[in-house]
């Protein structure tokens, strides 16, 4: 076989190798975001916490509104090896006490609003309720929290995304990169409405916004 034949063969093999599809960027309408900003309008100096991976879009959007913005990637922090312990069932799990010693360390009543996104869907079970309780304590009375949940139609292939605010009522969802140091997050569960109400039972009110993309937005008031 001469050099030309070998090159042709290698090119054919390369074409035959399947390439993993890159999940598309999704632009979605967000009634919950619109309702949150309306609820905060005219409230004076607003302090907001964004729990997603850092988004310059979000920081710029809320800074222009005059908000003071904090950002904390709780999903990324939850995978730290030093948090792993063996639970009562003999399984490895993230220790909530260790996690809360290092993350979400804020005084009670610090925030007027929290953007929780879909953190609860991808976070390890042992951390979900403790994190919600810490967020409740970190909110001021009357403070609001926006959360997003994947519906029961969502499957294990559901992509964990970074939420960028694209307008007053729209979100750009970009899949988190799986390379480098960032871990790949998998959908842990699918909450029903009753489960969501139970998870956030300490809040005084809950309002659901149904969407066509197998997702539900929930706006909660402390």
Secondary structure, DSSP 8 states (H G I E B T S, - for coil): --HHHHHHHHHHHHHHS--------EEEE-HHHHHHHHHHTT-SS-EEEE-SS--HHHHHHHHHTT-EEEE--HHHHTT-GGGEEE-TTS-EEE-HHHHHHHSS---TT-EEEEEEETHHHHS-HHHHHHHHHHHHHHEEEEEEEEEEEE-TT--TT---EEEEEEETTEEEEEE---STT-----------HHHHHHHTTTSSEEEEEE-SSSEEEEEEE-
